[in-house]
Amino acid sequence: MAFARPLLRRPLSGQLLGRRGVCAGAMAPPRRFVLELPDCTLAHFALGADDPGDVDAPDPRLAALLGPPERSYSLCVPVTPDAGCGARVRAARLHQRLLHQLRRGPFQRCQLLRLLCYCPGGQAGAQQGFLLRDPLDGPDTRQALLELLGACQEAPRPHLGEFEADPRGQLWQRLWEVQDGRRLQVACAQVVPAPEPPLHPVVPDLPSSVVFPDREAARAVLEECTSFIPEARAVLDLVDQCPKQVQKGKFQVVAIEGLDATGKTTVTQSVADSLKAVLLKSPPSCIGQWRKIFDDEPTIIRRAFYSLGNYIVASEIAKESAKSPVIVDRYWHSTATYAIATEVSGGLQHLPPAHHPVYQWPEDLLKPDLILLLTVSPEERLQRLQGRGMEKTREEAALEANSVFRQKVEMSYQRMENPGCHVVDASPCREKVLQTVLSLIQNSFNEL
């Protein structure tokens, strides 16, 4: 791989060079990385390739992002494929803490990109991290990173990598540790392009991190949080009061989904009034007071909160549907779609394919009879949002600012199965939308 300036720039102390100017230190085991670029494309590269025949053609994007004249660093939070729930929660909290720190001080001038470290072969255990690109190659950036690394005394300790080009123009990553206040090089490996795997590397981790397949998986996450989030115990107590096996009553249950500003709140209320139905919301009011607390937590904790909210709502649905129809403002599909769109980096093409198990409804969660997905054009939705003036969650802000994220949410909604979503165009006037929704509900009732 060639670079504009192939010579090593300001070699670090302890650097080990062989006869031909390459790193002669201990080689890291084969690993791969995927880097999300500003245009939402993905660049894959590998470390420690032994067979030149396994190397893909040079990727000019890697040379531009990892090579001179700027300086690039990688920072990844380790987690093993067989890590327990507690280890995943600790890793997620460290990742979030690093993100906040990398937006301060000398790092503010740096470009910060999303980086994922993974093992080839579709294994679970992907490691979340960052690529930091310093345009000035300042010593203060390196020193601040080493101080940040040294401040992490408890497991998991992040891995700090630094990228350099040797005299032949080959790119290498040096892995650093801080021990007793001293900087030590613990590994060195050549950087080479890597093929894109058939499935996004984070997908095998989704069931254990954000799209929980059952109540107990989500519950285990919040159980790990009770020592630092007092409200987590309150949520668990409410969940434990709900029967594990609930059944729908004789009346119809309809869930209405949609992005913010699609008219979902207005439609759900109007439908409930027309059918004399009970209107429920997820998350339910009994835990809604803590929503802001959990929205500020890492994704694994935030998604566990919303997942358990669905199980509390399911208990309410079972009770109310024995007496009257039930309309639910958001349910499991919202929880899953936002999680998938957030965790899977890149564009639409990187989402799990249709019919993937991640799109399946949890077997232990009460199913509605019908799920309606309200949609409007991006232009109309933006116009409605500008007139709302309401406080936005992190994901609502992302929907407004990032068209690719919005498209991934919409595509994930449409891939949900068992049950799937019936798409409803919510652009017409309120009365026409209401008529369409009521007609679909009536048709569904006739089919029962």
C-alpha positions as CSV (number, residue, x, y, z in Angstrom):
1,M,0.0,0.0,0.0
2,A,1.6,3.3,-1.1
3,F,1.4,6.6,0.7
4,A,2.3,10.1,-0.2
5,R,5.1,10.2,2.4
6,P,6.3,6.7,3.0
7,L,9.0,7.4,5.6
8,L,8.3,6.9,9.3
9,R,7.7,10.3,10.8
10,R,9.2,10.9,14.2
11,P,9.8,7.2,15.3
12,L,8.6,6.4,18.8
13,S,10.9,5.2,21.6
14,G,10.9,1.4,21.9
15,Q,10.1,1.0,18.2
16,L,11.5,-2.2,16.7
17,L,12.5,-2.2,13.1
18,G,13.8,-5.1,11.0
19,R,16.4,-5.2,8.3
20,R,13.9,-3.8,5.7
21,G,12.4,-1.2,7.9
22,V,9.4,-3.2,9.0
23,C,8.2,-3.8,12.5
24,A,9.9,-6.8,14.1
25,G,7.9,-6.9,17.3
26,A,5.4,-9.6,18.3
27,M,2.7,-9.9,15.7
28,A,-0.9,-9.5,16.7
29,P,-3.3,-12.4,16.0
30,P,-5.4,-12.0,12.9
31,R,-8.1,-9.4,13.4
32,R,-10.2,-7.3,11.2
33,F,-11.6,-3.8,11.5
34,V,-14.5,-2.0,9.9
35,L,-14.5,1.8,9.7
36,E,-17.6,3.8,9.0
37,L,-16.7,6.7,6.7
38,P,-18.5,10.1,6.7
39,D,-20.5,9.1,3.6
40,C,-21.8,6.0,5.4
41,T,-19.8,3.6,3.4
42,L,-17.6,1.0,5.2
43,A,-13.9,0.3,4.8
44,H,-12.6,-3.1,6.0
45,F,-9.0,-3.8,6.9
46,A,-7.1,-6.6,8.6
47,L,-4.1,-6.9,10.9
48,G,-1.6,-9.7,10.9
49,A,-2.1,-11.1,7.5
50,D,0.5,-13.8,6.8
51,D,-0.3,-14.9,3.3
52,P,0.0,-12.1,0.6
53,G,-2.5,-14.0,-1.4
54,D,-5.2,-13.3,1.1
55,V,-4.8,-9.5,0.7
56,D,-7.4,-7.6,-1.3
57,A,-6.4,-4.9,-3.8
58,P,-5.2,-1.7,-2.2
59,D,-8.1,0.5,-0.9
60,P,-7.2,4.2,-1.4
61,R,-9.6,5.2,1.3
62,L,-7.4,3.4,3.9
63,A,-4.3,5.3,2.7
64,A,-6.2,8.6,3.1
65,L,-7.5,7.8,6.6
66,L,-4.7,5.9,8.2
67,G,-1.5,7.1,6.5
68,P,0.5,10.4,6.6
69,P,0.7,13.3,6.6
70,E,-1.9,13.2,9.5
71,R,-1.7,10.8,12.4
72,S,-4.4,8.2,13.1
73,Y,-5.1,6.2,16.3
74,S,-7.5,3.4,17.1
75,L,-9.1,2.9,20.5
76,C,-11.1,-0.2,21.0
77,V,-12.9,-1.7,24.1
78,P,-12.2,-5.4,24.4
79,V,-14.9,-7.9,25.0
80,T,-14.7,-11.7,24.4
81,P,-17.2,-13.7,22.4
82,D,-18.3,-15.6,25.6
83,A,-18.4,-12.5,27.7
84,G,-21.2,-12.4,30.3
85,C,-23.8,-9.8,30.7
86,G,-21.8,-7.9,33.3
87,A,-18.8,-7.7,31.0
88,R,-20.8,-6.4,28.1
89,V,-22.4,-3.7,30.3
90,R,-19.0,-2.6,31.7
91,A,-17.5,-2.5,28.1
92,A,-20.5,-0.4,26.9
93,R,-20.1,2.1,29.8
94,L,-16.4,2.4,29.1
95,H,-17.1,3.0,25.4
96,Q,-19.5,5.8,26.2
97,R,-17.1,7.4,28.7
98,L,-14.3,7.3,26.1
99,L,-16.7,9.0,23.6
100,H,-17.3,11.9,26.0
101,Q,-13.6,12.3,26.7
102,L,-12.6,12.1,23.0
103,R,-14.8,15.2,22.4
104,R,-12.7,17.4,24.7
105,G,-9.3,19.0,25.0
106,P,-6.8,18.4,22.2
107,F,-9.2,15.8,20.7
108,Q,-11.6,18.5,19.6
109,R,-9.5,19.2,16.5
110,C,-9.4,15.6,15.5
111,Q,-11.8,13.7,13.2
112,L,-13.6,11.0,15.2
113,L,-14.9,8.0,13.3
114,R,-16.8,4.8,14.4
115,L,-14.6,1.7,14.4
116,L,-15.4,-1.9,15.0
117,C,-12.9,-4.7,15.7
118,Y,-14.0,-8.2,14.9
119,C,-12.8,-11.7,14.2
120,P,-13.5,-13.1,10.7
121,G,-16.0,-16.0,10.3
122,G,-19.2,-14.4,11.6
123,Q,-18.3,-14.9,15.3
124,A,-19.9,-12.8,18.1
125,G,-17.7,-10.6,20.2
126,A,-17.2,-7.5,18.1
127,Q,-15.4,-4.7,19.9
128,Q,-16.7,-1.2,19.7
129,G,-14.2,1.6,19.3
130,F,-13.0,4.8,17.5
131,L,-10.6,6.0,14.9
132,L,-9.1,9.4,15.9
133,R,-7.5,11.3,13.0
134,D,-5.2,14.2,14.2
135,P,-4.7,16.7,11.3
136,L,-1.7,18.3,13.1
137,D,0.0,15.1,14.4
138,G,0.5,16.9,17.7
139,P,2.4,15.4,20.6
140,D,-0.4,16.6,22.9
141,T,-2.9,14.3,21.2
142,R,-0.6,11.2,21.7
143,Q,0.1,12.2,25.3
144,A,-3.6,12.8,26.1
145,L,-4.4,9.3,24.7
146,L,-1.7,7.7,26.8
147,E,-3.0,9.5,29.9
148,L,-6.5,8.4,29.0
149,L,-5.3,4.8,28.6
150,G,-3.4,5.0,31.9
151,A,-6.4,6.2,33.8
152,C,-8.3,3.0,32.9
153,Q,-7.1,0.8,35.7
154,E,-10.1,-1.7,35.8
155,A,-11.1,-4.2,33.2
156,P,-11.9,-3.9,30.4
157,R,-8.9,-1.7,29.5
158,P,-9.1,-0.2,26.0
159,H,-6.5,-1.1,23.3
160,L,-4.7,1.9,21.8
161,G,-3.2,1.5,18.4
162,E,-1.1,4.0,16.4
163,F,-0.7,3.8,12.6
164,E,2.6,4.5,10.8
165,A,4.1,4.0,7.4
166,D,7.5,2.3,7.0
167,P,10.2,3.3,4.4
168,R,8.6,1.0,1.8
169,G,5.2,2.7,2.2
170,Q,3.6,-0.2,4.1
171,L,1.2,0.7,6.9
172,W,1.5,-0.8,10.3
173,Q,-0.4,-0.6,13.5
174,R,1.5,-0.5,16.8
175,L,-0.5,-1.5,19.9
176,W,0.4,0.3,23.1
177,E,-0.1,-0.3,26.8
178,V,0.7,1.8,29.8
179,Q,2.2,-0.1,32.8
180,D,3.5,1.6,35.9
181,G,3.3,4.9,34.0
182,R,5.5,3.6,31.2
183,R,4.5,3.3,27.5
184,L,5.1,-0.2,26.2
185,Q,4.6,-1.6,22.7
186,V,2.9,-4.9,23.0
187,A,2.2,-5.8,19.4
188,C,2.8,-4.7,15.8
189,A,1.0,-5.8,12.7
190,Q,0.8,-4.9,9.1
191,V,-2.4,-3.2,7.9
192,V,-3.9,-4.7,4.7
193,P,-7.3,-4.3,3.0
194,A,-9.9,-7.0,3.8
195,P,-13.0,-8.2,2.0
196,E,-16.4,-7.2,3.3
197,P,-18.0,-10.2,5.1
198,P,-21.5,-11.4,3.9
199,L,-23.1,-10.2,7.1
200,H,-22.2,-7.0,9.0
201,P,-19.8,-8.0,11.9
202,V,-22.1,-6.6,14.6
203,V,-25.1,-8.7,13.7
204,P,-24.1,-11.8,15.6
205,D,-24.0,-9.6,18.8
206,L,-27.4,-8.0,18.4
207,P,-29.4,-10.6,20.4
208,S,-27.0,-10.2,23.4
209,S,-26.7,-6.5,23.3
210,V,-29.7,-4.6,21.9
211,V,-32.4,-6.8,20.3
212,F,-33.1,-9.1,23.2
213,P,-34.9,-12.4,22.2
214,D,-36.8,-12.7,25.5
215,R,-37.6,-11.1,28.8
216,E,-34.9,-12.7,30.8
217,A,-32.1,-11.5,28.4
218,A,-33.2,-7.9,28.9
219,R,-33.8,-8.4,32.6
220,A,-30.2,-9.7,33.1
221,V,-28.8,-6.4,31.7
222,L,-30.7,-4.2,34.1
223,E,-29.8,-6.5,37.0
224,E,-26.2,-5.5,36.3
225,C,-27.1,-1.9,36.5
226,T,-28.8,-1.7,39.9
227,S,-25.6,-0.6,41.7
228,F,-25.2,2.6,39.6
229,I,-28.7,3.2,38.4
230,P,-31.1,3.1,41.4
231,E,-34.1,3.3,39.0
232,A,-33.1,0.0,37.4
233,R,-34.2,-1.8,40.6
234,A,-37.6,-0.1,40.4
235,V,-38.1,-1.2,36.8
236,L,-37.1,-4.8,37.7
237,D,-39.6,-4.8,40.5
238,L,-42.4,-3.7,38.2
239,V,-41.4,-6.3,35.6
240,D,-41.3,-9.1,38.3
241,Q,-44.9,-8.2,39.2
242,C,-46.0,-9.1,35.7
243,P,-46.8,-12.7,34.9
244,K,-44.3,-14.4,32.6
245,Q,-47.0,-16.0,30.5
246,V,-49.9,-13.7,29.5
247,Q,-52.7,-14.2,26.9
248,K,-54.7,-11.7,24.9
249,G,-58.4,-11.3,25.8
250,K,-61.3,-11.7,23.4
251,F,-61.0,-8.1,22.1
252,Q,-58.8,-6.9,19.3
253,V,-55.3,-5.4,20.0
254,V,-53.8,-3.0,17.4
255,A,-50.2,-1.6,17.7
256,I,-49.5,1.6,15.7
257,E,-45.9,2.4,14.8
258,G,-44.2,5.2,13.0
259,L,-41.4,7.7,13.1
260,D,-41.9,10.9,15.1
261,A,-44.0,13.4,13.3
262,T,-45.9,10.9,11.2
263,G,-49.1,11.7,13.1
264,K,-48.9,8.6,15.3
265,T,-50.1,10.2,18.5
266,T,-53.1,11.9,16.9
267,V,-54.1,8.7,15.0
268,T,-53.8,6.5,18.0
269,Q,-56.0,8.8,20.1
270,S,-58.6,9.2,17.3
271,V,-58.7,5.4,16.7
272,A,-59.1,4.7,20.4
273,D,-61.9,7.2,20.6
274,S,-63.7,5.8,17.5
275,L,-63.5,2.2,18.8
276,K,-64.0,3.1,22.4
277,A,-60.7,1.3,23.0
278,V,-58.2,1.5,25.8
279,L,-55.0,3.4,24.7
280,L,-51.7,2.2,26.0
281,K,-48.2,3.4,25.3
282,S,-44.8,1.8,25.4
283,P,-42.9,2.6,27.5
284,P,-45.8,2.7,29.9
285,S,-46.4,5.6,32.2
286,C,-45.2,3.6,35.3
287,I,-41.6,3.7,34.0
288,G,-41.9,6.7,31.6
289,Q,-40.7,9.0,34.3
290,W,-37.3,7.4,34.1
291,R,-37.0,7.5,30.3
292,K,-34.6,10.4,30.3
293,I,-32.3,8.6,32.7
294,F,-32.0,5.5,30.5
295,D,-31.8,7.5,27.3
296,D,-28.5,8.9,28.5
297,E,-27.1,5.4,29.1
298,P,-25.2,3.2,26.6
299,T,-27.3,1.4,24.0
300,I,-27.3,-2.0,25.7
301,I,-28.9,-0.5,28.9
302,R,-31.2,1.8,27.0
303,R,-32.6,-1.1,24.9
304,A,-33.0,-3.3,27.9
305,F,-35.1,-0.6,29.5
306,Y,-37.4,-0.3,26.5
307,S,-37.6,-4.0,26.0
308,L,-38.8,-4.6,29.6
309,G,-41.3,-1.7,29.0
310,N,-42.8,-3.9,26.3
311,Y,-43.3,-6.8,28.8
312,I,-45.0,-4.4,31.3
313,V,-47.3,-3.2,28.5
314,A,-48.0,-6.8,27.5
315,S,-49.4,-7.4,31.0
316,E,-51.6,-4.4,30.7
317,I,-52.8,-5.5,27.2
318,A,-53.8,-8.9,28.6
319,K,-55.8,-7.3,31.3
320,E,-57.5,-4.6,29.2
321,S,-58.2,-6.7,26.1
322,A,-60.5,-8.9,28.2
323,K,-62.8,-5.9,28.5
324,S,-62.4,-3.8,25.4
325,P,-60.3,-3.3,22.3
326,V,-56.8,-2.0,22.9
327,I,-54.7,0.4,20.9
328,V,-50.9,0.5,21.6
329,D,-48.8,3.5,20.8
330,R,-45.5,1.8,19.9
331,Y,-44.5,-1.7,20.9
332,W,-41.7,-4.2,20.2
333,H,-41.1,-3.2,16.6
334,S,-40.0,0.3,17.7
335,T,-37.6,-1.1,20.2
336,A,-36.0,-3.5,17.6
337,T,-35.9,-1.2,14.6
338,Y,-34.1,1.7,16.4
339,A,-31.7,-0.7,17.9
340,I,-30.8,-2.4,14.6
341,A,-30.5,1.0,12.8
342,T,-28.2,2.4,15.5
343,E,-25.9,-0.6,16.0
344,V,-25.4,-1.6,12.3
345,S,-23.1,1.0,10.8
346,G,-23.1,1.9,7.2
347,G,-26.0,2.2,4.8
348,L,-29.1,0.3,3.9
349,Q,-27.2,-2.5,2.2
350,H,-25.5,-3.4,5.5
351,L,-28.7,-4.2,7.4
352,P,-29.4,-7.8,8.2
353,P,-31.1,-9.3,5.2
354,A,-34.9,-9.9,5.1
355,H,-36.1,-12.9,7.1
356,H,-33.1,-12.8,9.4
357,P,-34.0,-14.0,12.9
358,V,-33.3,-10.6,14.4
359,Y,-36.6,-9.4,12.8
360,Q,-38.7,-12.1,14.5
361,W,-41.1,-11.2,17.3
362,P,-40.0,-12.6,20.7
363,E,-41.8,-15.9,21.5
364,D,-42.5,-14.9,25.1
365,L,-44.1,-11.5,24.3
366,L,-47.8,-11.1,23.7
367,K,-48.5,-10.4,20.0
368,P,-51.0,-7.8,18.7
369,D,-53.6,-8.8,16.1
370,L,-52.5,-6.0,13.8
371,I,-49.5,-3.7,13.5
372,L,-49.9,-0.5,11.4
373,L,-46.8,1.5,10.3
374,L,-47.6,5.2,9.6
375,T,-45.4,6.8,7.0
376,V,-45.0,10.3,5.4
377,S,-42.5,11.8,3.0
378,P,-39.2,13.0,4.5
379,E,-40.1,16.6,3.5
380,E,-43.5,16.6,5.2
381,R,-42.1,14.9,8.3
382,L,-39.4,17.6,8.6
383,Q,-42.0,20.3,8.2
384,R,-44.1,18.8,11.0
385,L,-41.1,18.4,13.2
386,Q,-40.2,22.1,12.8
387,G,-43.6,23.1,14.2
388,R,-43.5,20.8,17.2
389,G,-40.8,22.5,19.3
390,M,-40.5,19.5,21.6
391,E,-37.4,18.1,23.3
392,K,-35.8,15.4,21.2
393,T,-34.2,12.2,22.3
394,R,-30.8,11.3,20.9
395,E,-32.4,9.0,18.3
396,E,-35.1,11.5,17.3
397,A,-32.3,14.1,16.7
398,A,-30.5,11.5,14.6
399,L,-33.6,10.8,12.5
400,E,-33.9,14.5,11.8
401,A,-30.2,15.0,10.9
402,N,-29.3,11.7,9.3
403,S,-31.3,10.6,6.3
404,V,-29.4,7.3,6.1
405,F,-30.3,6.5,9.7
406,R,-33.9,7.3,9.0
407,Q,-33.9,5.0,6.0
408,K,-32.4,2.2,8.0
409,V,-35.2,2.6,10.6
410,E,-37.9,2.6,8.0
411,M,-36.4,-0.5,6.2
412,S,-36.1,-2.4,9.5
413,Y,-39.7,-1.6,10.2
414,Q,-40.7,-3.1,6.9
415,R,-38.6,-6.3,7.4
416,M,-40.2,-7.1,10.8
417,E,-42.1,-10.5,10.7
418,N,-44.4,-12.6,12.7
419,P,-46.3,-10.2,12.7
420,G,-45.2,-7.8,10.1
421,C,-46.3,-4.2,9.6
422,H,-49.1,-2.9,7.3
423,V,-47.9,0.4,5.8
424,V,-50.3,3.3,5.9
425,D,-49.7,6.6,4.1
426,A,-50.3,9.2,6.7
427,S,-49.8,12.2,4.3
428,P,-53.5,12.8,3.5
429,C,-55.8,14.8,5.8
430,R,-56.4,13.4,9.3
431,E,-60.0,12.2,8.5
432,K,-58.8,10.2,5.4
433,V,-56.0,8.6,7.4
434,L,-58.4,7.7,10.2
435,Q,-60.8,6.1,7.7
436,T,-58.0,4.0,6.2
437,V,-56.8,2.8,9.6
438,L,-60.3,2.0,10.7
439,S,-60.9,0.0,7.5
440,L,-57.7,-2.0,8.0
441,I,-58.7,-2.7,11.6
442,Q,-62.2,-3.9,10.5
443,N,-60.8,-6.1,7.8
444,S,-58.4,-7.6,10.3
445,F,-61.2,-8.2,12.7
446,N,-63.2,-10.0,10.0
447,E,-60.3,-12.3,9.4
448,L,-60.0,-13.4,13.0
